[in-house]
Amino acid sequence: MEKRVDVVCLILHSFAILEAGILDKAISLGERLMADLQEKYAKEIAAAKARIWSTPRTRLVFETGESVSKYNPLSSRIGGQILWPDIQPLPKTSDGRVMEMVLQINLAEFPKLPDFPASGLLQLFLSYDGATRSITFSKEHEQTRSYPTRNGDGFHLVYHPDPTQLTIMPYVPPLQEEAVLESGFHQNAIPILLNKVEEMIPPPNHWLGRQEIMQFANLIKQDEYDAYDILVPPIWGDDPRTSLEGFHLGGYASPGQLDQRYFFPQWRWYDRCVLHFEDLVGLQIGYAVVYLALAEEKLREGNFSDAVFFMGTI
């Protein structure tokens, strides 16, 4: 019986080796074919790369510190007490619930980004809807059927040009099961710190990148091969300037999925990223990509009230 088992194992092992060899040969053949096609279209790829790489935008990449109970209310942070004009009500949802301030960025703490104000506070307010078990903007999106979700529909992005005119507001946080912020972070805060300043080029899923890919696809139809596989590695590769991951301010606005602005040109105006984050410490909204976009002209005006909101699970 043991000998039979050994023979069966040997046969299976032989098949595994054979299968691995066939797979290795297929991969090798595919790599050679790809290299040949990239050589064949070297001039077209170089031209596309030059166009993409000639349009960088600066962004600030952040990291988060350890939770603190004592902090400057004007500091860049996740959570903590709310600074607000004392004559104005705090932002509310359409059904009258007060929103939570989940983070604020003090622009004066960081190097100035092109087109961004040099100072002032940016604050993002969100709320959680227990009925839908998601942040409120999802509910508002279902009701309005708007794409993307506009400022005020389940979220508020607020810009305060003069933070010295703000005061700490008394605030009763929601029950923990209905809160966006994790327990303790309505008083304590997580500092937001500068990691680096870097240039970002339009990612392949940005409408500019998508445009290059589609033009290239039309060019190589006779080769019956995926334009994305041929074009993307030599242009974008592993260059960190193409990454959409992490927590940053500025750069190109582009969702984690296919950028719908390629198909709906009217949304191409919203081309500047205000904030981008994913799986942010202190927030209990699940593992999701969140970013806020703004038209360049509005950004130059300091008009953040026209921002739009995208969210997608990873």
C-alpha positions in Angstrom: 0.0 0.0 0.0 2.8 2.4 0.9 4.5 1.7 -2.4 1.3 2.6 -4.3 1.1 5.9 -2.4 4.7 6.6 -3.2 4.1 5.9 -6.9 1.1 8.2 -7.0 3.0 11.0 -5.2 5.8 10.6 -7.7 3.4 10.8 -10.7 1.7 13.9 -9.2 5.1 15.5 -8.5 6.2 14.8 -12.1 3.0 16.4 -13.5 3.6 19.4 -11.2 7.1 19.8 -12.6 5.9 19.5 -16.1 3.1 22.0 -15.6 5.5 24.4 -13.9 7.9 24.1 -16.9 5.1 24.7 -19.4 4.0 27.8 -17.4 7.5 29.1 -17.2 7.9 28.7 -21.0 4.6 30.5 -21.5 5.6 33.4 -19.3 9.0 33.6 -21.0 7.3 33.6 -24.4 4.9 36.3 -23.3 7.7 38.5 -22.0 9.6 38.2 -25.3 6.5 39.1 -27.2 5.9 42.1 -25.0 9.5 43.2 -25.4 9.2 42.9 -29.2 6.0 45.0 -29.3 7.6 47.6 -27.0 10.6 47.8 -29.4 8.3 47.9 -32.4 6.4 50.9 -31.0 9.3 52.5 -29.2 8.7 56.0 -30.8 5.0 56.0 -30.0 5.6 54.9 -26.4 8.3 57.5 -26.0 6.0 60.3 -27.3 3.2 59.2 -25.0 5.6 59.1 -22.0 6.9 62.6 -22.8 3.3 63.9 -22.8 2.4 62.2 -19.5 5.6 63.1 -17.7 5.5 66.7 -18.9 2.5 67.4 -16.7 3.5 66.8 -13.1 1.6 68.3 -10.1 3.0 68.8 -6.6 1.4 67.0 -3.6 2.2 66.8 0.1 2.3 63.2 1.4 1.3 62.9 5.1 1.9 60.4 7.9 0.1 60.2 11.2 1.6 60.5 14.7 0.6 58.9 18.0 -2.6 59.8 19.7 -2.3 62.8 22.1 -4.6 64.4 24.7 -2.8 67.8 24.6 -2.5 69.6 21.3 -2.7 73.0 19.7 -6.4 73.3 18.5 -5.0 75.0 15.3 -2.8 72.0 14.4 -3.3 69.6 11.6 -4.9 66.5 13.1 -7.4 63.7 12.9 -10.2 64.1 15.5 -10.1 66.4 18.5 -12.1 69.4 19.4 -13.9 71.4 16.8 -12.8 75.0 15.9 -15.7 76.9 14.4 -17.1 80.4 14.1 -19.2 80.8 17.2 -22.1 82.5 15.4 -22.6 79.7 12.9 -24.2 76.3 13.5 -22.0 73.2 12.9 -22.6 71.3 9.6 -25.6 69.0 9.6 -26.9 66.1 7.5 -30.2 66.5 5.5 -32.1 64.9 8.4 -30.6 67.4 10.9 -27.8 65.4 12.6 -24.7 67.3 13.5 -21.7 66.0 11.6 -18.3 65.0 13.0 -15.1 66.9 12.2 -12.9 64.0 11.2 -9.8 65.9 10.2 -8.3 69.3 9.7 -5.3 70.6 7.7 -3.6 73.8 8.7 -2.1 74.9 5.4 0.4 77.3 7.1 2.2 74.3 8.7 3.3 72.9 5.3 5.1 74.1 2.2 2.8 76.0 -0.1 1.3 74.0 -3.0 0.8 75.6 -6.4 -2.8 77.1 -6.5 -3.5 76.3 -2.9 -3.9 79.0 -0.3 -0.7 79.6 1.8 -2.7 79.5 5.1 -6.0 78.8 6.6 -7.8 75.6 7.9 -9.3 72.9 5.8 -11.8 70.8 7.7 -13.6 67.6 6.6 -17.0 66.7 8.3 -18.6 63.3 7.9 -21.4 61.4 9.6 -22.5 57.8 10.0 -25.9 56.5 9.2 -26.9 53.6 11.4 -29.8 52.6 9.1 -27.6 52.1 6.1 -24.5 51.1 8.1 -22.3 53.5 6.1 -21.2 57.1 6.2 -24.1 59.4 5.3 -22.8 60.5 1.9 -23.7 57.0 0.6 -27.3 57.5 1.6 -27.4 61.0 0.0 -25.9 59.6 -3.1 -28.7 57.1 -3.4 -31.3 59.8 -2.9 -29.8 62.3 -5.4 -28.3 59.9 -7.9 -25.6 62.5 -8.5 -22.2 61.6 -9.6 -20.0 62.4 -7.9 -21.4 63.5 -4.5 -21.2 67.3 -4.1 -20.2 69.3 -1.0 -23.1 69.2 1.5 -24.6 65.9 0.3 -23.5 63.8 3.2 -20.1 65.5 3.7 -18.8 69.0 4.3 -15.4 70.4 3.3 -14.9 73.8 4.9 -12.1 76.3 4.4 -11.5 79.0 7.1 -9.2 81.7 5.7 -8.5 83.2 9.2 -8.4 80.5 11.9 -7.8 83.1 14.6 -11.5 84.0 14.4 -12.5 80.5 15.4 -13.4 79.2 18.8 -13.7 75.7 20.3 -17.3 74.6 20.1 -19.2 72.6 22.7 -20.1 69.3 21.0 -21.9 66.1 22.0 -20.5 63.3 19.9 -22.8 60.5 18.6 -23.1 57.1 20.2 -20.0 55.1 19.4 -21.9 52.6 17.1 -23.0 55.6 15.0 -19.7 57.5 15.0 -17.2 58.0 12.2 -14.3 58.6 14.7 -13.1 55.8 16.8 -13.6 55.9 20.6 -11.8 58.7 22.3 -10.9 60.7 19.2 -13.6 63.4 19.7 -11.3 64.8 22.5 -7.9 63.2 21.8 -6.3 63.8 18.4 -3.9 62.2 16.0 -1.3 64.6 14.6 -0.9 64.9 10.8 2.7 65.3 9.9 4.5 66.0 6.6 6.2 63.0 5.2 7.5 64.4 1.9 6.8 66.8 -1.0 6.7 65.0 -4.4 5.6 65.4 -8.0 2.7 63.3 -9.3 2.0 62.5 -12.9 -1.4 61.6 -14.3 -2.0 57.9 -13.4 -3.0 55.4 -16.1 -6.6 55.5 -14.9 -6.7 59.3 -14.9 -8.5 60.6 -18.0 -5.3 61.9 -19.5 -3.6 58.5 -19.0 -6.7 56.7 -20.3 -6.7 58.9 -23.3 -3.1 57.9 -24.2 -4.0 54.2 -23.7 -7.0 54.4 -25.9 -5.1 56.3 -28.7 -2.4 53.6 -28.5 -5.0 50.8 -28.6 -6.3 52.2 -31.9 -2.8 52.3 -33.3 -2.0 48.6 -32.5 -5.3 46.9 -33.4 -3.5 44.8 -35.9 -1.3 43.2 -33.2 -4.4 42.0 -31.2 -2.6 42.6 -27.9 -3.6 44.6 -24.8 -2.5 48.2 -25.2 -2.5 48.6 -21.4 0.1 45.8 -21.0 2.4 47.2 -23.7 2.1 50.9 -22.8 1.8 51.1 -19.1 5.1 49.4 -17.9 7.5 51.7 -19.8 5.5 54.9 -19.0 4.3 54.4 -15.4 6.2 51.3 -14.2 6.8 51.4 -10.4 7.5 55.2 -10.3 6.1 56.5 -7.0 4.9 59.6 -8.7 2.1 57.5 -10.2 0.9 56.0 -6.9 -2.6 56.8 -5.7 -2.0 55.2 -2.4 -1.7 56.7 1.1 -2.7 60.1 2.6 -1.9 63.2 0.6 -3.0 66.8 -0.3 -2.8 68.0 -3.8 -1.8 66.2 -7.0 -4.1 64.7 -9.6 -7.6 63.7 -8.7 -8.3 60.1 -9.8 -10.4 57.4 -8.3 -9.1 53.9 -7.6 -11.4 52.4 -10.3 -11.5 53.5 -14.0 -11.8 57.2 -14.1 -15.3 58.0 -15.4 -14.2 61.4 -16.6 -12.9 59.8 -19.8 -16.5 59.0 -20.6 -18.1 62.1 -19.1 -15.9 65.1 -20.1 -18.0 67.5 -18.0 -16.3 66.0 -14.9 -12.8 66.7 -16.2 -13.0 70.1 -14.6 -12.7 68.4 -11.2 -9.0 67.6 -11.8 -7.2 68.7 -8.6 -7.0 66.5 -5.6 -7.8 68.3 -2.3 -7.5 65.3 0.0 -6.9 61.6 -0.6 -6.7 58.9 2.1 -7.4 55.2 2.6 -7.8 53.1 5.8 -7.0 56.2 7.8 -6.2 55.7 11.5 -8.9 57.0 13.8 -11.7 56.6 11.3 -14.1 53.6 11.3 -15.4 53.7 7.8 -13.9 50.4 6.6 -11.0 49.8 4.2 -11.9 52.4 1.6 -10.3 54.9 -0.7 -11.7 58.4 -0.2 -10.7 61.5 -2.2 -12.1 65.0 -2.7 -11.6 66.8 -6.0 -12.0 70.4 -7.1 -11.8 72.4 -10.3 -8.5 74.2 -10.8 -10.1 77.6 -11.1 -12.1 77.1 -7.9 -8.9 76.0 -6.1 -7.1 79.2 -7.2 -10.1 81.2 -5.8 -9.9 79.3 -2.5 -13.5 78.2 -3.2 -13.6 74.7 -1.6 -17.4 74.7 -1.3 -17.6 73.3 -4.8 -15.6 70.1 -3.9 -16.9 66.7 -4.9 -16.5 63.4 -3.0 -15.5 60.0 -4.2 -15.4 56.8 -2.1 -14.7 53.2 -3.1 -13.8 50.0 -1.3 -10.5 48.4 -2.0 
